[in-house]
């Protein structure tokens, strides 16, 4: 126990811990792409990469205007260096996850410099952030949530640096400029929400702080907004010049306003959905996060404010403003997914870190316990990545199914879902999927459609099929099927037309 105590309280703890954290953020990125989104986004980037095009996103050769280009650019750049692979597809997300942690470190250092009696510091906030489940999970995915979260975190860190710095400080203007530059990147990451969140959070922070924006901030709205727009225009302008109003309609009207105001994209959840998702994102620090939220709500209505609360007052107000804006915004959205609330996780980390540091400062034993929790979390993540996640990924992905079929000599055959659609196949069966005139992937809904496709193709077709639906194709008189592989969720079979088959009426 004494050895553990000395190790965790040693000056060498911090470099060792953050080296381990960096390793984990890049470890195991080679597993198959998971779910429907990772393969689709990665395939979009691959098509841009293969065409040498940095402007127009396409999927299956059809325009894909659902999301802006920042993730695709990161993947495109990684493909140039490492080739097209799962690792390259996720590399940018891992860097942005670490960028979020680094921004939290700088945010903590800014608060630490503000008051000598601050209860937390940059290293503590970064430690909590690096070991927070929500950030770790989404930093490992080829998706847009962490791509949005990092620039928003960096932008707000820049503003806080400006707001709390001495007027004579050289970094004051740099912080304000960073706010606008990273806001522009946030717009490139996920559209208008990247503009709304930073401005709304800063405005709400001034409101709850009962202060007016400084003259310098008001003037910066002119040059700073132009700076943010200039950064964002690196993609939006060439997209508009190339595609005109069609881009405006699909990207802004359909995938912004209709996604927010309706359930068009079929992700309904109750209004309070994010009220329980956000705390879960902060595991293993959830008790500290909840305790700090309750502490501040209680103190708000108490006549006597605690000394520690006053020491962290500006940082706490900033964190609450940062949490409330996305929480309220997405709670009113008609479409809700867990990753939407990720931009609210960094301020939740700040509150959790304040509570954890306060707890740790009461004794060396408590400090050891808090640091041990962070280390144990990272070690547990390594174990899961090494021994648990590969099996889950094998069941979730069609990679092994497609590879098994290709090894049997079906590498050029059409791949189509039978009474199902596998968006996971967008990457692993690229160029071989059945599509409608609108570019959307199309499946087959019965044996007669299998027969028609076989006749039009003139060669075997690979069917992705759920095990419970195998009975519908195994004994069909028009075609024979060869079982190739299954992963528990889906099977892949090769369907071959019988010699005397005729189309079913």
N, C-alpha and C positions, 0 to 999 in steps of 0.2 A: 504493500500500500504506500509506503514511504517513497519507493522508487517511482510508482505511478504519479504520486503527488509532485515529486521533483520534476518528472518529465513534462507533465502538463503545465506546470508553472514556470518552466524554463524559458529563457529568451529564444530558444531554438524552436519552441512549439509553433509559432506563427509561420515561419518559412516552411516547416515540414507539413503543417496542415494545408496550406494553400498549394503546395506542390502536389499533395495527394488529391486535392479538389480539382486542380487542372487536369491531372491524369484521368480522373473519373469522367470529366466532361467530354473527353475524347475517347474513352474506353468503350469498346463494344458498339461502335457506330456502324459496324459492318453487317449487322443482322438484317434479314429481309425487311423491305419496306412494309409498314403496317397500315391497316385500315384502308379506307377509300381515298383519303386525302394525300398522304405521302406519295403513293405511286402516281397519282394524277399530276401533282405539282412537279414531281421529278421528271415525268415524261414531257410536260410542257417545256421545262428547262432543257431537256435533251433535244427536243425538236428545234428550239432556238439555237442551241449549240451546233447541231448538225447543219443548220442553214447558215450559221455565222451571223445570225440576226439578233440584235440586242433590243429590238423594239417590240415586235408583234408576238404575243404569246399564242401558241396554237396547241390543240390537242387532237391527235389523229388527223392532222392536216387542216382542221377547221379552226377558225378564230376562237380564242378562249379569253374573253374579256372579264372574267370573274374577279381577278385580283390584279393589283399592280405588280411592278417588275422587280422589286428589290430582292426578294427571295430567289427569283429566277436568275438574277444577275450574280448572286453569290454562288449558286449552283453552277451556272455557266462558267464562271471564273475557276471554280474548283475542278470542273471537268477538263478544263484546259491544262491543269497541272497534274491531276491524279487519274484522269480518264473517267469515263462514265461508270459510277459505282454508287452503292449505298453510302459508303463512307464520304465520298465527295458531295453527295446530295445533302448530307446532314452537317457537313463541316461548318458552313456559315452559321447555322443555328447554334452550334457549340460555341463558336467565337462570340456570338451575340449574347449567349447566356453568361459567359465570363465577362463580357462587357457590362452587363447589368450588374454583376457582382462588383466589378471595379468602380462603377458609378456609385454604388452604395457605399463603398469604402471612402470615396471622395466626399460624399454627402456627410458621412460620419465625421470625417476629418474637419470639414467646415464647421459642423456643430461643436466639435471638440475644441476648436480654436476660439469659439465664441465665448465660452465660459470655462474657467478653470475647474469648476466643480461639476462639470457634466458627468453624468453617470455612465455614459457609454462612449465609444470612440469608433473610428473607422474600421479597425480590425475586428471588433466585436460584431458590428453590423454586417461586415463582409463575411465573417464566419457563419453567422446565422443565415445569410442569403445563400452562400455556397452550399449549405446543407439543407436547404428548404426543398421539400419534395416537388412543389409546383414548378420551381425554376429548373430543377434537375431534369424532370420528365420532359418539359417542353423544350429544353435546350438540346434534347436528343432527337427531336423530330423535324423532319423536312416539312414544316408548316409555318404559317404566318404569325402565330401568336407571339413567339419570342422575338420574331423579326420586328414586330410593332413595339413590344415591351422595352427592348433596349433603347431605341432612340427616344422614346417618351421618358424613360428613366434618366438618360443622359441630358435631355433637354431640361427637365425639372431640376436635376442636380446643378446644371449650369445656372438656372435662375436663382436657386437657393444660394449658390456661391456669390452671385451678384448681390442678392438681397442682404446677406449677412456680412459682406466684406466691408472694410473701412473704405471711405470715399477716396482715400489716397492710394488704395491698393491697386497694383498693376493688373491683378487678375479680375478685377471687377467688370471691366468692359468685356474681357474674354468670356466670362460666364454668361453675360447677356447675349453676346454674339453666338455662343454655343447653343443657347436656348433656341434661337431661330434656325440655325443650321440643322440641328437634330430634329426640330419640328418639320423641316422640309424632308428629312429622311423618313420621318414617321408617316408623312403623306405618301411617300414612295413605298412604304411598307404595307399600308392597308387603306389608303384612301383618305376620305374626309375626316374620319375619326382621328387620324393622326394630327389634324389641325385643331379639331374641336377640343380634345382632351387637354393638351398643354395650356391653351388659352383659358379654358374654363376652370382648370385647377388653379392657375395663378390668380384668376379673378376671384374665385371662391376663397382662396387663402387671404387675399386682401380684405374680403368681406368679413370673415370670421376673426380677422386680426383687428378689425375696426380701424383701418387706415386706408388712406387714398394712395393710389399708385404715384410714385414720384414723377416729377417732370421728365426725368431721363427715360423712364419706362414708357410714358405716353409718347414721347418723341420717337422712341425706338419702334413703336407700332408702325411707323411709316417705313423706315429703312429696314427694319427687321422682318416685317411681313414680305417686303420685296425680296429680301434675302431668302426666306423660306420658300417663296414661290419660285425663285430662280433655281433652287436646288430641286424642287419637285418637277419643274418644267423639263428637266433633263430626260424625262420619259413621257410625261403627259403631252407636251407640245408635239414631239414627233408622232405620237400616237394619233393625236387629233388631225395633224396634217396628212397622215396616211389614211385614216379611216373615217374622218369627218363625224357627222352626227350619229352614225351607227355606233361608234365608240361611246359617245356621250350617253346615248339611250341605254345600251346594255350595261356599261360600267356603273354609271351614276344612278340612273333611274331604276333599273331593275335590281342591281346588286348592292345598291346603297339604300335607297328610300323604300323600295318594296320589301327588301329583306328585313328592314327595321320595323316597318309598319304592318307587316302581314306575316302569315306562316307559309308563304309561298314555297320556301325551301325545306319545309317539314321538320323543323326543330323546335316544337312547342315545349314549353316548360312553365310551371307556375311562376307568379310574380316574385315569390320569395326564393327562387331557385339559387341565386347567387349569394344569398345570406348564409347558406350552409356550405356552398361550394368554396367560397373564399377561405373560411377557416380551415377546411380540409386541405387546401393548397399549402397551408403553412406548416403542415406536419413535418417534423416532430415538435415544432415550436408553437403549436396551436394553444396549449394551456397558457403560455406566456402572452401570446397575442390577445386571447380572450381576457386574461387578467388585466392587461394594460388598457384595453378598451373599457372594461368595467371600471377600472380605477379612475380613468379620466371622466367618464360619465358621472360617477359618484362625486368626484371632486368638483365637477362643474356646478353641482347643486349644493355643495357644502360651503359653509361660511369660512372655513379655514382651509386654505390651500397648502398642500405639503411643499416642503422645500424642494424636493426632487422634481415635483411637477413644474415649479417655476424655473428650475434650472434647465429643463428641456422644453420650455413653453413653445418657442418658435418652431422647433423641429416637430413637436407633437401636433401643433396646429397645421403645419405643412403636410404632415403625413395624413391627418384626418381629411383635409381638403382633397388630397390625392386619392384617397380611398373612396370618398363619398361620390365624387363625380362619375367615375366609371360604374360604380355600384348602382347608382340611381339611373344612369343612362341605359345600361343594359337590362335593368329590371323591367323597364318599360318596353323593351324590344319584343317584337313578335317572334323572333327567332333567337334561341338561346343554346349555346354550347359551352361546356366547362372552360375551354380555352379563352373565351371572350373576356373573362374577368382577370386574366393574367396580368394586365397592366396595373391592377390594384394590388398585386402580391408584393412588389418592392416596398411600398409604404407600410404594408402589413408586417414585412420583415423588420422595418425600422421600429415599429411599436413593440414587436416581440423581442427585438434585441435590447431595447431600453429596459423592458421588464426582466429579461434574462441577466443583463449586467447588474441591475439593482439587486437581484437575487444573489448573484455571485459575489458582489462586493461585501456581503455580510460575513463571509468567512472563506478561508482558503479551501475548505472542504466543499463548499457550494460551488466555488469557482472551478474546482476539479470536476464536479458532477456536470456542470454545464458544458465544459470543453469535451468531456468524455461523451456526452450525448451527441455532440457534433461529429466527433471522430467515429463513434459507433454507427451513426447514420451513414457516413461515407463508406465504411467497411461493409455494412449491410447492403448498400447499393451495389458494391463490387460483387458480392456473393450472388445477388439477384441477377445481375447482368451476365455473370459467368455460368450459372447453373440453372436458373429458372427462365429467364427471358428467351433464350434460344428455342426452347421447347414451345413456349407460347407463340413466338414469331412463326415457327414452322406450321402451327395450326392455323394461324391467322392469315398467312401469306400463301399465294399460289405459286411462289417461286419454285419450290421443289416439284410441284405437279407439272409445270411447264417444262422444267429441266428434264424430268423423267420422260415426258412425251418426246422432247427433242432428241434424247438419247436413243429412242426407239425408231428414229428416222422421220418424225413428223415435224421437223423444224420449220417447214414452209407451209404447213397446213393452217386453215382458218381455225380460230379459237372462238367459241361462242357459248354463252350461258344457256342452260336449259331450265326454264322456269326460274331463272335468277339472273342477276347482273353482277359481275365481279369487277368493281372499279379497281381492285388490287391488280387486275390483269393489265391495266393500262400501260404499266411499265414493262412487265415481264412478257407480255404478248403483243408488244407494240407493232402496229402495221398489219396485224392478223385478226383484228376484232371486227365484228359485224356492226356497222353503223347505219343509222337512218339518214335521211336527206338533211336533217338539221345538225348532223355531226354527233349526236348522242349515241352512246353504245346501245345496241339492240340485242335482245335475247330471243330465244325460240320458246314458244308457249305450248307446243305439242309435237307428237311424233310426225304428223303430216308436214310440219314446217321443217323438220329435220330432213325428211325425204326430199322436199323441194330444194333445200340448200345443197344437199348432196348431188342432185341432178344438175344444178346450175354450176357447181364447182367442178364436177367430174373427177373428184378424188376424195379421200377420207376427210372428215371434219372432226376436230377435237371438241368434245362437249364438257363444260364445267357443270357439274350437277350435284345436287345435294343427295346424300345416301338414301333418303326416304323417297326420292323420285326415280331411283334407278329402275324400279319395277316397270316404269312406263316405257322404257326403251330396251330393256334386256330381251324381251320376247317379241319385239315388233317384227312382222313378216317382211317389211320393206327394206330393212337394213340390219346389219349385224354390228355388235359393239364389242370392243376389246377393252377390258379394264386395265388401266395403266398404273394409277396410283391414287391414294386418297390421303387427306390430312386430318380426318375426323370431321371437318366442317364441309369440305367439298371433295368430290372425286373427279378425276379426269378420265374420260373414255374416248376411244377412237371409234367413230361411227363410219361404217363402210356400206355402200349401197349394194344390195343383193343383185345378182345378174338379171333376174326376171322381174325386178321391181318396176312398178308403174306409179305415177303420181296419184295420191289419194285425193278423192273429191270431197 
